[in-house]
Structures are given as C-alpha cells and as structure tokens.
Amino acid sequence: MKPIVLSAVVAALLHITPVVVLVKRTDAVTRLLPGADAFAAREVHLSEADAHRLHETVDWSPEDGVLTFYIGRRGGAVVGTLEFQRVDTPHGPIEVAVGFGQDGAIRGVEVTKATAETRHWVQETLAAGLTSHYQGLKAGDPPGAAAHIRARVGALPFYMAEQVDKAVVRALAVYRLFYR
C-alpha cells in the first residue's frame, strides 16, 4: 500500500477532530474550589505496585505514572481538592474536572474539554443535568449518573455520559487510594 493511501486510511479510521475547551481550567478551579485564595499542585509518582493496584481497581492508570492533585486553601486551611481526568474515546479525548470537599465527597464535576465532533453530544448531556448527579458521591459509591439521563438524550450523548462516569470513577479511586 502506498504511504499516501495508508495515511488516508489511518486518518479515516481515527477521525479525531481538534480538542475544544468547554470550560477554562481556571474557571473550573474557581467553581470547584470556591473560596480558595491559594492553590498548590501535588504530584504523586506511582510505584509499579501502586499503578498495578489502580489498574486493578478501575482498569486504568496514568500513562506517565503521575497523578496530580490541585489543592485549594483559604487562610492556610484546605477547602478542597481537584483532579483533572482525561478519557480517550474513539472520537477523541474528553477532560473532566472533579472537585472534592474536605469530607471526601464530590463537590462538583465540570467537563472542561471535548473534541469538535463530541462537543454537541457532551453539551446535550450537560443540559440534561448529568453533572448534578455526582454531587455528594464518595469513594465506593457507584456514579451511574449516565443512567439518570438516558431517557432524555440520544445514543451518542449517552455514550459520552458514560465516559464522564468513567472519569468520575477514576477520580474517586485516585482520591481514595492516593490523596491522603
């Protein structure tokens, strides 16, 4: 097969469109860590055993072996923690911000990035109230927010809602296993 034809076939199979920002990271941080006036990033470099444990728990581990927690403080006291989770789909990646309160419960979820192709599907899930179903969840709780909106969205938006669920499951596991 000629290189040009091979390239066209690969591009057609992947059909990933450019990433678009739905919510700026700074806006997600402000909304998910309300009242914080100082921020810090804490990286956790996973050992091989930790990466394996995470993979066994949620069938995923970060490609680079690093987890990053963004911690918001007010007057020196921690007000919450935030994670950004990327989920790769056949239609391109989405990025989901998951904010936790001091009690370990989810304070809020924001879809920050999608692709030009998936933007409409993601926005349909958000309009159906997907992210409101995550508030208050703690590690061990099944997210299942996608199931709450299934009757109100089409097949592809429902698929994207399942991908957001996947990001939330990962964030809950990462928070439970490696934050403290």
N, C-alpha and C positions, 0 to 999 in steps of 0.2 A: 504494500500500500504506500502510495506517495505521501511524503510528510505533510503536504497541504491538505490532502484528503483526511489523513489521520487527525490532524489538528481540528478540522471541521467536525469530525465525528466526536472527538473528545469534548469540544465546546458545546455541541448539541446535547450530549449526554449530561453534562454538568449544568448547563443553562443557569448558572448562578448570576444573578444581577447584582448591581452595586449595593453596598450597605448604605442605609439611610438612618439618620438619627431621628428618633421619635421624641426622645426626651434627653436633653443635655445631661451629662453625668453630674455636673454641678447642681442642676435643678433637682435631680433625683436625690442627691445627698442632702440638700436643703429640706426637701419634703419628707424624707425618710428618717432624718436625724434632727427633728425640729428643736430649736432652742440651743443647739450646739454652737459654740463660738470658737472652738479649736478642733482641729482634725489631725489624725495621725493614721498612717498605714502601717500595719503589722504583717509581715510576711512569715509564713510557716513553710519551711522547706521539708517536704515529706521524705521520710526514710523509705526504703524499699518496702519494709513491713507495713508502714502506715499507708503507703499508696495501695498496697495489696488489700489492706483492711477496708479502705474507702471503696476500692473497686468491688470487693465482695459485698459491701453494704448497698451501693447504688449503681453498680455496673458502670462506673466511671472513675477516672482520676485525671487530674490536670495534666495536660501534655508536657508542661515544663516542670512538673513536680512541685509547684509553688502555689500556695493558697494565700490570698491577700484579704485581710480584714481591714475595713476603714472604720475607725473608732471616732465617734463624736463626743466631745466633752464640753461642759459648761462649768466654768469656775473650777476646773480640775476634776470634777466628778463626771464619770462616764454616763452619757444619756442614751447611748445606743451604738449598735454596730451594723455595718452594711457590707454586703458581698455583691459582687457582680458575677453572674454566671452566664457563660456562653454555651448555647446548644447548637450544634451543627445539624442542619436538616438537608434533605436533597435539594431544597430550594434556597439554600444559603443559611448563614448563621442568624440567630437572634441573641440579644443580650438582655438579661433580666437582672434588675437590682432588687435585692431582698434586704429589707431593714428589720433589725431585731431590737426590741426594747431590753431593758436591764433584766427583765424576768425571763428572757429567752424566747418570748413569744414574738411571732412576726408582727411588726408594726405596720408594714405596708410592702407592696410589690409594685414595681414600675417596669414596663418593657421599654428599654432605652434604645435598642437598635433592632432593625429588621432589614430585609432587602427590599428593593423597589418592587419586586414581584410579590413579596409576602406582606407588605405594609398594609394593604387593604384588608387582608384576612386578619391580621393582628388587630387592626383598629376595630374590626367588627366584633372581635372577642372582648375588647376593652369596653366598647359601647354596650355590650350585653352584661357588663358587670363582673367580668372574670376576676379581676384582682381583689374585689371586696371579699371574696370567699376565702382568701388566705389569712386575713387579719385574725390574730389570736392563736394561730396554729403554733404548736411546739414540736420539737423533735419527737418522732414516733407517731405523730398524728398523720393520717393519710391526707394529702392535699385534695385530690379529686375535684378541684374547682371546675375543671372542664366539664364534668358530668352535670354540674348545676346549670350550665348554659347550653347544653347540647341541643335542646329543642328550639332554641332561639337563634341559632347560627347554622350556616351551611357546612358542608363536609370539610372543606379546606380550612375555614376558620376554626372548626372543631379540632382539626389536626394541629393547628398552631397552638390552640389552648392546651392540648396535651403536651406540647413541647414546653410551654410555660410551666405546666405542672412538673415536668421533668426537672426544670431548672430549680424550682422551689424544693423539690425532694432533695436535690443535691445540696442546696444551701442549708437545709435543715440538718442533713447529715454532717456536713462540714462544720457547721456551728457546734453541734453536739459533740463531735469527735475531737475537734482541734482548736476551738476558740478558747476555752478556759485553761 
